C-alpha cells in the first residue's frame, strides 16, 4: 500500500513539474509593456505571439483600451522586427516603433480615427509577399 501511495505522489509531482515547465516554455502569447496616454484616457499594450514553430517568427499586436468605456481594439499587427516600442505623441496619437537594420514598420496612428483594417493595408507595403512573374 505504501508503494502505491508513493508512486501516486511522485506521479502527481512529476505531472505538476511538466505542466509548469511546459507552460513556461511553450506559451505562445505574452504581454510585454503598456503605456498610458498623457490624459490617461487610453492604454496601449504591445503583446507578442509566436508562430510557425522552429522556423516561425514573432507577431506584435498593439491593442488600445479606452479606460472610460473599457472597449479594446487591436490597432496594429505586424511581424516583430525587434523590441517594439510605444510612445504617445499627444492624447490620441500613438507612435509604434518597430524596426531593425533592414526593415521599418514604424507608424504614428490616431487611436480615435484610424481603422485597424486600414493599417493592415499600410503594413502590407512592408511585409506582404507580392506575386513574382
Secondary structure, 3 states (H helix, E strand, C coil): CHHHHHHHHHHHHHHHHHHHHHHHHHCCEEEEEEEECCCCCEEEEEEEEEECHHHCEEEEEEEEEECCCCCEEEEEEEECCCCCEEEECCCCEEEEECECCCCECCEEEECCCCCHHHHHHHHHHHHCCCCCC
